[in-house]
Amino acid sequence: MKEEIFFRRKPTLILLTLYLDETAKYGSKLSKKTDCTYSHTVKILKAFEKLKLIEFEKKGRKKMIKLTNKGKEIAEYIKKVKDLLKV
């Protein structure tokens, strides 16, 4: 991936997947869609939460992942950079 010059692959992929894929709102589903271990996904999500890019919402026994406005804005910028790098 050309954008790896600028961004780490897995965090970028996780943020873009949350932004672009409505079905990836749970940790286990997100880890499968991004081909990332569940524990690594959780570690990245905790870092995103500290940066206020995501927030967790309890739905019964599950935690739903929701992008904040700041998270959406950053995901949009990353997507623009990724699109500009397409050749």
OpenMM code with the backbone's topology and positions (N, CA, C; nanometers):
from openmm import Vec3, app, unit

residues = "MET LYS GLU GLU ILE PHE PHE ARG ARG LYS PRO THR LEU ILE LEU LEU THR LEU TYR LEU ASP GLU THR ALA LYS TYR GLY SER LYS LEU SER LYS LYS THR ASP CYS THR TYR SER HIS THR VAL LYS ILE LEU LYS ALA PHE GLU LYS LEU LYS LEU ILE GLU PHE GLU LYS LYS GLY ARG LYS LYS MET ILE LYS LEU THR ASN LYS GLY LYS GLU ILE ALA GLU TYR ILE LYS LYS VAL LYS ASP LEU LEU LYS VAL".split()
positions = [
    Vec3(0.0835, -0.1180, 0.0000),
    Vec3(0.0000, 0.0000, 0.0000),
    Vec3(0.0885, 0.1250, 0.0000),
    Vec3(0.0619, 0.2139, -0.0901),
    Vec3(0.1408, 0.3361, -0.1001),
    Vec3(0.1256, 0.4255, 0.0216),
    Vec3(0.0061, 0.4245, 0.0816),
    Vec3(-0.0157, 0.5131, 0.1965),
    Vec3(0.0625, 0.4710, 0.3193),
    Vec3(0.1221, 0.3524, 0.3191),
    Vec3(0.2036, 0.3099, 0.4327),
    Vec3(0.3248, 0.4009, 0.4521),
    Vec3(0.3612, 0.4739, 0.3492),
    Vec3(0.4679, 0.5715, 0.3627),
    Vec3(0.4283, 0.6747, 0.4684),
    Vec3(0.2988, 0.7061, 0.4746),
    Vec3(0.2481, 0.8090, 0.5649),
    Vec3(0.1769, 0.7541, 0.6886),
    Vec3(0.1142, 0.6383, 0.6745),
    Vec3(0.0289, 0.5854, 0.7811),
    Vec3(0.0629, 0.4405, 0.8135),
    Vec3(0.0439, 0.4021, 0.9397),
    Vec3(0.0564, 0.2612, 0.9765),
    Vec3(-0.0643, 0.1868, 0.9212),
    Vec3(-0.0399, 0.0690, 0.8671),
    Vec3(-0.1427, -0.0030, 0.7908),
    Vec3(-0.2659, -0.0402, 0.8726),
    Vec3(-0.2493, -0.1110, 0.9829),
    Vec3(-0.3652, -0.1622, 1.0570),
    Vec3(-0.4512, -0.0518, 1.1191),
    Vec3(-0.3933, 0.0457, 1.1884),
    Vec3(-0.4794, 0.1522, 1.2417),
    Vec3(-0.5553, 0.2270, 1.1311),
    Vec3(-0.4873, 0.2526, 1.0192),
    Vec3(-0.5530, 0.3193, 0.9070),
    Vec3(-0.6670, 0.2347, 0.8541),
    Vec3(-0.6422, 0.1064, 0.8368),
    Vec3(-0.7430, 0.0152, 0.7855),
    Vec3(-0.8622, 0.0058, 0.8807),
    Vec3(-0.8370, -0.0008, 1.0092),
    Vec3(-0.9451, -0.0089, 1.1079),
    Vec3(-1.0284, 0.1189, 1.1058),
    Vec3(-0.9638, 0.2353, 1.1032),
    Vec3(-1.0381, 0.3609, 1.1014),
    Vec3(-1.1207, 0.3743, 0.9739),
    Vec3(-1.0628, 0.3409, 0.8593),
    Vec3(-1.1364, 0.3498, 0.7331),
    Vec3(-1.2505, 0.2484, 0.7264),
    Vec3(-1.2301, 0.1309, 0.7823),
    Vec3(-1.3361, 0.0301, 0.7840),
    Vec3(-1.4529, 0.0777, 0.8699),
    Vec3(-1.4232, 0.1359, 0.9843),
    Vec3(-1.5301, 0.1926, 1.0676),
    Vec3(-1.6048, 0.3029, 0.9929),
    Vec3(-1.5334, 0.3795, 0.9157),
    Vec3(-1.5921, 0.4914, 0.8424),
    Vec3(-1.6754, 0.4446, 0.7228),
    Vec3(-1.6266, 0.3450, 0.6512),
    Vec3(-1.6888, 0.3054, 0.5248),
    Vec3(-1.7831, 0.1857, 0.5340),
    Vec3(-1.7722, 0.1047, 0.6373),
    Vec3(-1.8485, -0.0202, 0.6448),
    Vec3(-1.9426, -0.0186, 0.7652),
    Vec3(-2.0712, -0.0056, 0.7380),
    Vec3(-2.1715, 0.0014, 0.8446),
    Vec3(-2.1816, -0.1277, 0.9262),
    Vec3(-2.1377, -0.2399, 0.8707),
    Vec3(-2.1505, -0.3677, 0.9415),
    Vec3(-2.0376, -0.3920, 1.0403),
    Vec3(-1.9318, -0.3125, 1.0361),
    Vec3(-1.8140, -0.3350, 1.1204),
    Vec3(-1.8208, -0.2497, 1.2465),
    Vec3(-1.9212, -0.2702, 1.3288),
    Vec3(-1.9388, -0.1874, 1.4479),
    Vec3(-1.9069, -0.2617, 1.5773),
    Vec3(-1.8604, -0.3831, 1.5656),
    Vec3(-1.8240, -0.4626, 1.6831),
    Vec3(-1.6800, -0.5102, 1.6676),
    Vec3(-1.6084, -0.5211, 1.7788),
    Vec3(-1.4668, -0.5563, 1.7766),
    Vec3(-1.4349, -0.6833, 1.7003),
    Vec3(-1.5121, -0.7889, 1.7241),
    Vec3(-1.4832, -0.9169, 1.6577),
    Vec3(-1.5049, -0.9078, 1.5075),
    Vec3(-1.6111, -0.8415, 1.4657),
    Vec3(-1.6380, -0.8269, 1.3222),
    Vec3(-1.5337, -0.7363, 1.2566),
    Vec3(-1.4948, -0.6313, 1.3268),
    Vec3(-1.3929, -0.5392, 1.2762),
    Vec3(-1.2590, -0.6098, 1.2590),
    Vec3(-1.2220, -0.6935, 1.3548),
    Vec3(-1.0947, -0.7654, 1.3442),
    Vec3(-1.0948, -0.8615, 1.2260),
    Vec3(-1.2087, -0.9251, 1.1985),
    Vec3(-1.2182, -1.0161, 1.0831),
    Vec3(-1.2098, -0.9386, 0.9522),
    Vec3(-1.2792, -0.8272, 0.9443),
    Vec3(-1.2813, -0.7492, 0.8205),
    Vec3(-1.1451, -0.6861, 0.7890),
    Vec3(-1.0650, -0.6628, 0.8912),
    Vec3(-0.9342, -0.5999, 0.8706),
    Vec3(-0.8192, -0.6996, 0.8791),
    Vec3(-0.8518, -0.8265, 0.8922),
    Vec3(-0.7518, -0.9334, 0.9023),
    Vec3(-0.6494, -0.9017, 1.0112),
    Vec3(-0.7021, -0.8709, 1.1280),
    Vec3(-0.6209, -0.8325, 1.2420),
    Vec3(-0.6648, -0.9180, 1.3611),
    Vec3(-0.5731, -0.9539, 1.4484),
    Vec3(-0.6146, -1.0314, 1.5654),
    Vec3(-0.7060, -0.9454, 1.6522),
    Vec3(-0.7917, -1.0120, 1.7263),
    Vec3(-0.8852, -0.9405, 1.8123),
    Vec3(-0.8104, -0.8568, 1.9152),
    Vec3(-0.7056, -0.9134, 1.9752),
    Vec3(-0.6319, -0.8402, 2.0785),
    Vec3(-0.5633, -0.7159, 2.0212),
    Vec3(-0.5094, -0.7262, 1.8998),
    Vec3(-0.4466, -0.6098, 1.8370),
    Vec3(-0.5520, -0.5044, 1.8019),
    Vec3(-0.6673, -0.5501, 1.7555),
    Vec3(-0.7774, -0.4588, 1.7246),
    Vec3(-0.8190, -0.3818, 1.8493),
    Vec3(-0.8332, -0.4516, 1.9611),
    Vec3(-0.8721, -0.3879, 2.0867),
    Vec3(-0.7678, -0.2856, 2.1302),
    Vec3(-0.6406, -0.3193, 2.1139),
    Vec3(-0.5323, -0.2264, 2.1495),
    Vec3(-0.5415, -0.0979, 2.0671),
    Vec3(-0.5657, -0.1119, 1.9377),
    Vec3(-0.5791, 0.0041, 1.8495),
    Vec3(-0.7038, 0.0842, 1.8864),
    Vec3(-0.8139, 0.0145, 1.9156),
    Vec3(-0.9375, 0.0830, 1.9524),
    Vec3(-0.9218, 0.1618, 2.0823),
    Vec3(-0.8469, 0.1077, 2.1771),
    Vec3(-0.8221, 0.1806, 2.3023),
    Vec3(-0.7434, 0.3085, 2.2752),
    Vec3(-0.6455, 0.3007, 2.1851),
    Vec3(-0.5688, 0.4204, 2.1475),
    Vec3(-0.6597, 0.5217, 2.0779),
    Vec3(-0.7487, 0.4750, 1.9910),
    Vec3(-0.8445, 0.5629, 1.9244),
    Vec3(-0.9368, 0.6297, 2.0261),
    Vec3(-0.9776, 0.5532, 2.1270),
    Vec3(-1.0665, 0.6076, 2.2295),
    Vec3(-0.9958, 0.7195, 2.3075),
    Vec3(-0.8681, 0.6985, 2.3413),
    Vec3(-0.7907, 0.8018, 2.4117),
    Vec3(-0.7791, 0.9291, 2.3288),
    Vec3(-0.7704, 0.9135, 2.1965),
    Vec3(-0.7614, 1.0281, 2.1061),
    Vec3(-0.8990, 1.0867, 2.0734),
    Vec3(-1.0025, 1.0259, 2.1304),
    Vec3(-1.1416, 1.0689, 2.1095),
    Vec3(-1.1846, 1.0554, 1.9631),
    Vec3(-1.1350, 0.9500, 1.8971),
    Vec3(-1.1753, 0.9209, 1.7594),
    Vec3(-1.2962, 0.8288, 1.7560),
    Vec3(-1.3113, 0.7487, 1.8627),
    Vec3(-1.4246, 0.6576, 1.8730),
    Vec3(-1.4823, 0.6652, 2.0140),
    Vec3(-1.6024, 0.6120, 2.0271),
    Vec3(-1.6600, 0.5913, 2.1597),
    Vec3(-1.7326, 0.4573, 2.1563),
    Vec3(-1.7421, 0.3968, 2.2714),
    Vec3(-1.8096, 0.2686, 2.2833),
    Vec3(-1.9491, 0.2902, 2.3390),
    Vec3(-2.0442, 0.2150, 2.2869),
    Vec3(-2.1818, 0.2222, 2.3326),
    Vec3(-2.2277, 0.0802, 2.3648),
    Vec3(-2.2772, 0.0592, 2.4854),
    Vec3(-2.3229, -0.0747, 2.5263),
    Vec3(-2.4561, -0.1070, 2.4602),
    Vec3(-2.4643, -0.2233, 2.3977),
    Vec3(-2.5878, -0.2772, 2.3404),
    Vec3(-2.6043, -0.4167, 2.3988),
    Vec3(-2.6730, -0.4254, 2.5104),
    Vec3(-2.6830, -0.5538, 2.5786),
    Vec3(-2.5473, -0.5924, 2.6330),
    Vec3(-2.4982, -0.7092, 2.5923),
    Vec3(-2.3672, -0.7558, 2.6370),
    Vec3(-2.2548, -0.7110, 2.5447),
    Vec3(-2.2899, -0.6535, 2.4317),
    Vec3(-2.1885, -0.6143, 2.3342),
    Vec3(-2.1598, -0.4658, 2.3420),
    Vec3(-2.0369, -0.4304, 2.3030),
    Vec3(-1.9964, -0.2905, 2.2923),
    Vec3(-1.9945, -0.2539, 2.1448),
    Vec3(-2.0753, -0.1566, 2.1089),
    Vec3(-2.0776, -0.1078, 1.9722),
    Vec3(-1.9746, 0.0049, 1.9602),
    Vec3(-1.9042, 0.0077, 1.8486),
    Vec3(-1.8015, 0.1093, 1.8249),
    Vec3(-1.8606, 0.2171, 1.7351),
    Vec3(-1.8453, 0.3398, 1.7769),
    Vec3(-1.8996, 0.4514, 1.7010),
    Vec3(-1.7910, 0.5563, 1.6810),
    Vec3(-1.7744, 0.6006, 1.5569),
    Vec3(-1.6803, 0.7088, 1.5289),
    Vec3(-1.7362, 0.8397, 1.5830),
    Vec3(-1.6508, 0.9191, 1.6427),
    Vec3(-1.6894, 1.0534, 1.6839),
    Vec3(-1.6791, 1.1448, 1.5611),
    Vec3(-1.7236, 1.2677, 1.5755),
    Vec3(-1.7088, 1.3625, 1.4638),
    Vec3(-1.5627, 1.3812, 1.4268),
    Vec3(-1.4761, 1.3876, 1.5282),
    Vec3(-1.3318, 1.3996, 1.5047),
    Vec3(-1.2801, 1.2766, 1.4299),
    Vec3(-1.3257, 1.1571, 1.4678),
    Vec3(-1.2858, 1.0335, 1.4010),
    Vec3(-1.3297, 1.0307, 1.2562),
    Vec3(-1.4527, 1.0761, 1.2303),
    Vec3(-1.5036, 1.0816, 1.0928),
    Vec3(-1.4212, 1.1779, 1.0083),
    Vec3(-1.3889, 1.2925, 1.0669),
    Vec3(-1.3123, 1.3937, 0.9940),
    Vec3(-1.1734, 1.3411, 0.9573),
    Vec3(-1.1081, 1.2756, 1.0509),
    Vec3(-0.9750, 1.2204, 1.0239),
    Vec3(-0.9839, 1.1087, 0.9207),
    Vec3(-1.0871, 1.0236, 0.9311),
    Vec3(-1.1058, 0.9154, 0.8335),
    Vec3(-1.1263, 0.9728, 0.6933),
    Vec3(-1.2006, 1.0830, 0.6839),
    Vec3(-1.2211, 1.1475, 0.5532),
    Vec3(-1.0886, 1.1960, 0.4948),
    Vec3(-1.0044, 1.2561, 0.5775),
    Vec3(-0.8735, 1.3034, 0.5303),
    Vec3(-0.7855, 1.1865, 0.4858),
    Vec3(-0.7859, 1.0794, 0.5629),
    Vec3(-0.7062, 0.9620, 0.5270),
    Vec3(-0.7545, 0.9044, 0.3945),
    Vec3(-0.8862, 0.8984, 0.3773),
    Vec3(-0.9424, 0.8469, 0.2524),
    Vec3(-0.9007, 0.9355, 0.1348),
    Vec3(-0.9017, 1.0666, 0.1542),
    Vec3(-0.8601, 1.1584, 0.0469),
    Vec3(-0.7145, 1.1354, 0.0092),
    Vec3(-0.6287, 1.1197, 0.1088),
    Vec3(-0.4865, 1.0940, 0.0816),
    Vec3(-0.4718, 0.9616, 0.0068),
    Vec3(-0.5418, 0.8601, 0.0549),
    Vec3(-0.5369, 0.7285, -0.0103),
    Vec3(-0.5835, 0.7378, -0.1548),
    Vec3(-0.6925, 0.8120, -0.1797),
    Vec3(-0.7425, 0.8283, -0.3166),
    Vec3(-0.6436, 0.9043, -0.4044),
    Vec3(-0.5757, 1.0042, -0.3478),
    Vec3(-0.4769, 1.0803, -0.4249),
    Vec3(-0.3564, 0.9956, -0.4628),
    Vec3(-0.3266, 0.8952, -0.3822),
    Vec3(-0.2111, 0.8100, -0.4087),
    Vec3(-0.2393, 0.7005, -0.5117),
    Vec3(-0.3658, 0.6814, -0.5441),
    Vec3(-0.4011, 0.5808, -0.6463),
    Vec3(-0.3455, 0.6232, -0.7805),
    Vec3(-0.2878, 0.5270, -0.8473),
    Vec3(-0.2288, 0.5576, -0.9782),
    Vec3(-0.3034, 0.4828, -1.0856),
] * unit.nanometer
topology = app.Topology()
chain = topology.addChain("A")
for resn in residues:
    res = topology.addResidue(resn, chain)
    for name in ("N", "CA", "C"):
        topology.addAtom(name, app.Element.getBySymbol(name[0]), res)
